[in-house]
Amino acid sequence: MHAFRIGKLFGVDIRVDCSWVFIFLLMTWNLTAVFSEVHVDWPLAEQIGVALVASVLFFGSILAHELAHSLVAIRFGLRVRSITLFLLGGVSNIEQEPRSAKVEFATAIVGPLTSIVLGVGFLALAGIVTLVQFPDVEGAQRTIAQLGPVPTLLAWLGPINVVIGVFNMIPAFPLDGGRVLRSILWGLSGDLPKATLRASAIGQAIGWLFIVAGLAMSFGVKLPLFGVGLASGLWLAFIGWFIRSGAAQALRRLGIDEALAGRTVEELMRPVGPVVAPDLPLTNLVHDYLIRSGDRALPVVADGQLVGLISMSDMRAVSPADWSNTTVANVMHPRASLAVASPDQPLGSAFEELARRDVGQLPVLDHGRFVGMLQRSDIGRWLQLAWAPRVQR
């Protein structure tokens, strides 16, 4: 995901994916149209303003939902990298699997509960404000049409938060309800892989059900609760695709975890190979190292100590005409900016670090001494040989 950081809450980075901008603008535009039909007496500027505030508060509610997940995870000692808002809502990037079924259950269920509590709270406030302002209004439609901006916001935020909470409790992995289901299966069986396998299978089945139901709605079939229509049907099918893909990804992750389990970085790292000095001119780097090997990045070593890493992408920042008077030290990534691994580190955690940083290699240090390189491509080849995708048993 291409996300940018907007701040930090309780030590957790808050990020916004580029897709969020699209859904934020779409929601604001849609709410403006809704408010223009319900509140025909409102000026256009007021309709747009209330719609904009409603969108901000809606995503604030999503953030509260995800923050609840993150705070409970932190309470149980799990590392939370960030919260990211994106097209379909939000996601808490928790770096570790829960240590027990109890931790998984608490971490998963707190999000939907937060949304439901927020929804009920908004509805209660809307009822209080409406009762004070409009004690004699007859008929729901007339009441809604006469609500001011604040009661309108509260009346809209209440049901939408309740819907979010209830929807997330659908027992389809990777939704919160699917994680709650996995925690229950885990607690009953004591076997996390088996619980993941079963929860993922249920998630894929529900995802396919949503896809079929959405396509049926698109072709004119009216379904209870969902209705009928092309836009609604395609949206339901898209949600089904998201659920199915997430559940399938969980199965892939399970297979990868099992293939890497018990392995260390030392088993797959490449022992010390070609290294370059920081004062080496780029011309020599290109002709003596990069062109003559398949390496896309090389460690920069001085007096046996790793001082940086230089890659082909670093080279692109320098014109070939300047290679002869530019040294490796001028363009390399310095040691302080690099992620590194240790020989006894679990291979799975190193692989996660490679994926998280989207890099192709990690220098390996043993008590500060450079001893080799762990290549992402080598882990990929290991997975091709050792990974047996899990199937339902």
C-alpha positions in Angstrom: 0.0 0.0 0.0 1.2 3.5 -0.8 0.4 5.3 2.5 1.5 8.5 4.0 1.9 9.2 7.7 -0.4 11.8 9.3 0.5 11.5 13.0 0.8 9.2 16.0 -1.6 8.2 18.7 -0.5 6.2 21.8 2.8 5.5 20.1 1.1 4.0 17.0 1.7 5.6 13.6 -1.4 6.7 11.8 -1.2 6.4 8.0 -3.6 7.1 5.2 -3.5 5.0 2.0 -3.9 6.8 -1.3 -7.1 4.9 -2.0 -8.6 6.5 1.1 -8.7 9.9 -0.6 -10.9 8.5 -3.3 -13.4 6.9 -0.9 -13.4 10.1 1.3 -14.3 12.3 -1.7 -16.9 9.8 -3.0 -18.5 9.6 0.5 -18.6 13.4 0.8 -20.1 13.7 -2.7 -22.7 11.0 -1.9 -23.7 12.5 1.4 -24.0 16.0 -0.1 -26.6 14.5 -2.6 -28.4 12.8 0.3 -28.6 15.9 2.4 -29.7 18.0 -0.5 -32.7 15.7 -0.9 -33.6 15.5 2.8 -32.8 19.2 3.7 -33.9 21.1 0.7 -33.9 24.3 2.7 -30.2 24.1 3.5 -27.9 26.2 1.4 -25.5 24.2 -0.8 -22.5 25.3 1.3 -24.2 24.0 4.4 -25.0 20.7 2.7 -21.4 20.3 1.5 -20.1 21.3 4.9 -22.2 18.9 6.9 -21.3 16.1 4.4 -17.6 16.9 4.8 -17.8 16.8 8.6 -19.8 13.6 8.5 -17.0 12.0 6.4 -14.3 13.1 8.7 -16.2 11.8 11.8 -17.0 8.6 10.0 -13.3 7.9 9.4 -12.6 9.1 12.9 -14.9 6.3 14.0 -13.0 3.8 11.9 -9.8 5.1 13.5 -11.3 4.5 16.9 -12.3 1.0 15.9 -8.7 0.2 14.8 -7.1 2.0 17.7 -9.1 -0.2 20.1 -7.5 -3.3 18.4 -4.1 -1.8 18.7 -4.4 -0.7 22.3 -5.5 -4.2 23.4 -2.7 -5.8 21.3 -0.2 -3.5 23.0 -1.7 -4.3 26.4 -0.9 -8.0 25.7 2.7 -7.2 24.6 2.2 -7.3 20.9 4.0 -4.8 18.7 1.8 -2.6 16.6 3.5 -1.0 13.6 0.8 1.4 12.5 -2.9 1.9 11.7 -3.7 2.5 8.0 -6.9 3.9 6.6 -7.7 2.7 3.1 -10.5 2.1 0.6 -12.4 -0.5 2.7 -11.9 1.1 6.1 -8.8 0.5 8.2 -6.3 -2.0 9.3 -4.1 -2.4 12.4 -0.6 -3.6 11.4 0.1 -5.9 14.3 3.6 -7.4 13.7 3.1 -10.7 15.6 0.5 -13.4 15.8 -1.3 -13.5 19.2 0.3 -15.7 21.8 -2.9 -17.4 22.9 -6.6 -17.8 22.0 -7.5 -15.5 24.8 -5.3 -12.7 23.3 -6.7 -13.2 19.8 -10.3 -13.1 21.1 -9.8 -9.9 23.1 -7.9 -8.2 20.4 -10.4 -9.1 17.7 -13.7 -8.5 19.5 -12.8 -5.0 20.9 -13.1 -3.4 17.5 -16.7 -4.3 16.7 -17.7 -3.6 20.3 -16.2 -0.1 20.0 -18.1 0.6 16.8 -21.4 -0.6 18.4 -20.9 1.4 21.5 -20.1 4.5 19.4 -23.2 3.9 17.3 -25.5 3.5 20.3 -23.9 6.6 21.9 -24.5 8.7 18.7 -28.1 7.5 18.5 -28.7 8.3 22.2 -27.3 11.8 21.7 -29.4 12.2 18.6 -32.5 11.2 20.5 -31.7 13.6 23.3 -31.1 16.5 21.0 -34.1 15.8 18.9 -36.4 15.4 21.9 -35.3 18.8 23.2 -35.7 20.6 19.9 -38.7 18.9 18.3 -41.0 17.5 21.0 -44.2 17.8 18.8 -42.9 16.6 15.4 -45.1 13.9 13.8 -43.6 11.3 11.5 -40.1 10.2 11.0 -39.7 11.7 7.6 -40.8 15.1 8.8 -38.5 14.8 11.8 -35.5 14.0 9.7 -36.2 16.9 7.3 -36.4 19.4 10.2 -33.2 18.2 12.0 -30.4 20.7 12.3 -26.8 20.0 11.2 -25.7 18.5 14.6 -28.7 16.1 15.0 -28.4 15.1 11.4 -24.8 14.2 11.9 -25.6 12.2 15.1 -28.5 10.4 13.4 -26.3 9.4 10.5 -23.3 8.4 12.5 -25.3 6.2 14.9 -26.6 3.6 12.5 -23.5 3.5 10.3 -21.3 2.6 13.3 -23.7 -0.1 14.5 -23.7 -1.5 10.9 -19.9 -1.5 10.9 -19.7 -3.3 14.2 -22.3 -5.9 13.2 -20.7 -6.4 9.7 -17.3 -6.9 11.2 -18.7 -9.7 13.4 -19.5 -11.8 10.3 -17.4 -15.0 10.9 -15.4 -14.6 7.8 -11.6 -14.5 8.2 -9.9 -12.0 8.0 -12.8 -9.9 9.4 -12.9 -9.4 13.1 -15.7 -12.0 13.4 -13.4 -14.5 11.6 -10.6 -13.8 14.0 -13.1 -14.3 16.9 -14.1 -17.6 15.3 -10.4 -18.6 14.9 -9.8 -17.8 18.6 -12.7 -20.1 19.6 -11.5 -22.9 17.4 -8.0 -22.4 18.7 -9.2 -22.5 22.3 -11.2 -25.7 21.7 -8.5 -27.6 19.7 -5.3 -26.0 21.1 -4.0 -26.1 17.5 -3.5 -22.6 15.8 -2.7 -23.9 12.3 -5.8 -26.1 12.3 -7.9 -23.3 13.6 -6.5 -20.9 10.9 -7.2 -23.5 8.2 -10.9 -23.9 9.3 -11.5 -20.2 9.8 -9.9 -19.4 6.4 -12.1 -22.1 4.7 -15.2 -20.6 6.2 -14.0 -17.1 5.2 -13.5 -18.2 1.6 -17.0 -19.8 1.5 -18.6 -16.6 2.8 -16.6 -14.5 0.4 -17.8 -16.6 -2.6 -21.4 -16.3 -1.3 -21.1 -12.5 -1.3 -19.7 -12.5 -4.8 -22.5 -14.7 -6.1 -25.1 -12.6 -4.2 -23.7 -9.4 -5.5 -23.7 -10.6 -9.2 -27.3 -11.8 -8.8 -28.3 -8.3 -7.5 -26.5 -6.7 -10.4 -28.7 -8.8 -12.8 -32.0 -7.8 -11.1 -32.4 -10.4 -8.3 -33.8 -8.8 -5.2 -32.3 -10.2 -2.0 -33.6 -9.7 1.6 -31.6 -7.0 3.5 -29.4 -6.2 0.4 -32.0 -5.2 -2.1 -31.3 -5.0 -5.8 -29.3 -2.9 -8.2 -26.1 -2.8 -10.2 -24.1 -0.5 -7.9 -25.1 -2.3 -4.7 -24.5 -5.6 -6.3 -21.0 -4.8 -7.6 -20.1 -3.3 -4.2 -21.2 -6.5 -2.4 -19.3 -8.6 -4.9 -16.2 -6.5 -4.3 -16.5 -7.0 -0.6 -16.9 -10.7 -1.2 -13.7 -10.7 -3.3 -11.9 -8.8 -0.5 -13.0 -11.4 2.1 -12.2 -14.4 -0.2 -8.7 -12.9 -1.0 -8.0 -12.2 2.6 -8.9 -15.7 3.7 -6.8 -17.3 0.9 -3.9 -15.1 1.9 -4.2 -16.4 5.5 -3.8 -19.9 4.1 -0.7 -18.9 2.1 0.7 -17.2 5.2 0.1 -20.4 7.2 2.0 -22.4 4.6 4.9 -19.9 4.5 5.1 -19.9 8.3 5.3 -23.7 8.4 8.0 -23.8 5.7 10.1 -21.2 7.6 9.4 -22.6 11.1 12.6 -23.7 12.9 14.9 -22.1 10.3 17.5 -19.4 11.1 19.1 -16.7 9.0 22.4 -18.6 9.1 21.0 -21.5 7.1 20.1 -19.4 4.0 22.4 -16.4 4.2 25.3 -16.1 1.7 28.6 -16.1 3.5 30.8 -13.0 2.9 31.2 -12.6 -0.8 32.1 -9.5 -2.8 32.4 -6.3 -0.7 33.4 -2.8 -1.8 35.3 -0.1 -0.1 33.7 3.3 0.5 36.3 5.2 -1.5 35.8 3.0 -4.7 34.8 5.1 -7.7 31.5 4.3 -9.2 33.1 3.5 -12.6 35.0 0.6 -11.0 31.9 -0.5 -9.1 30.0 -0.8 -12.3 32.6 -2.6 -14.4 34.3 -4.7 -11.8 31.3 -5.8 -9.7 27.8 -5.0 -10.9 28.1 -5.9 -14.6 30.1 -9.1 -13.9 27.7 -10.5 -11.3 24.1 -11.0 -10.6 24.2 -8.9 -7.5 21.9 -5.9 -7.4 23.3 -4.6 -4.1 26.7 -4.9 -2.4 27.9 -4.3 1.2 30.3 -1.5 1.8 32.9 -2.5 4.3 35.8 -0.7 5.9 38.2 -2.4 8.4 35.9 -5.4 8.6 32.9 -3.3 9.6 29.8 -2.7 7.6 29.5 1.0 6.8 26.7 0.9 4.2 25.0 -0.7 1.3 25.0 0.4 -2.3 22.5 -0.8 -4.9 21.7 -0.3 -8.5 18.9 2.1 -7.7 21.5 4.3 -5.9 23.5 4.4 -9.1 20.6 5.8 -11.1 20.8 9.0 -9.1 24.2 9.7 -10.6 24.8 10.5 -14.3 27.3 8.1 -16.0 29.4 11.1 -16.9 30.0 11.7 -13.1 30.8 8.1 -12.2 34.6 8.5 -12.4 34.7 11.3 -9.8 31.9 10.0 -7.5 32.7 7.4 -4.8 30.6 4.7 -3.3 30.5 6.7 0.0 28.8 9.6 -1.8 25.7 7.6 -2.8 25.5 4.5 -0.5 22.8 3.9 2.2 24.7 4.4 5.4 24.7 1.7 8.1 22.4 3.7 10.4 19.6 3.6 7.8 19.8 -0.2 7.2 17.9 -3.0 8.6 20.1 -5.9 9.5 19.8 -9.5 10.6 21.7 -11.8 12.9 22.7 -15.4 12.1 20.6 -16.9 14.9 17.5 -14.8 14.0 14.4 -16.8 13.0 14.1 -16.8 9.3 10.4 -15.9 9.4 11.0 -12.6 11.2 13.8 -11.7 8.8 11.5 -12.5 5.9 8.9 -10.2 7.4 11.4 -7.4 7.7 12.4 -7.8 4.0 8.7 -7.6 3.0 8.0 -4.7 5.3 10.8 -2.6 4.0 10.4 -3.9 0.4 14.1 -4.6 0.0 15.9 -7.4 -1.6 18.6 -8.2 1.0 19.6 -7.8 4.6 23.2 -7.6 5.8 23.9 -10.2 8.5 25.9 -9.1 11.5 27.3 -11.3 14.2 28.0 -9.1 17.3 28.7 -6.2 15.0 30.9 -8.1 12.5 29.7 -8.4 9.0 29.3 -12.1 8.1 27.1 -12.4 5.1 23.9 -11.3 3.2 20.4 -12.7 3.4 18.8 -12.5 -0.1 15.0 -12.3 -0.5 15.4 -14.3 -3.7 17.1 -17.1 -1.8 14.1 -17.3 0.7 11.8 -17.4 -2.3 13.7 -20.4 -3.8 13.5 -22.1 -0.4 9.8 -21.6 -0.3 9.4 -23.0 -3.8 11.1 -26.2 -2.6 9.7 -26.5 1.0 6.3 -24.8 0.9 3.3 -27.3 0.8 0.1 -25.2 0.5 -2.4 -26.1 3.2 -5.7 -27.7 2.1 -8.8 -28.4 4.2 -8.5 -31.7 6.0 
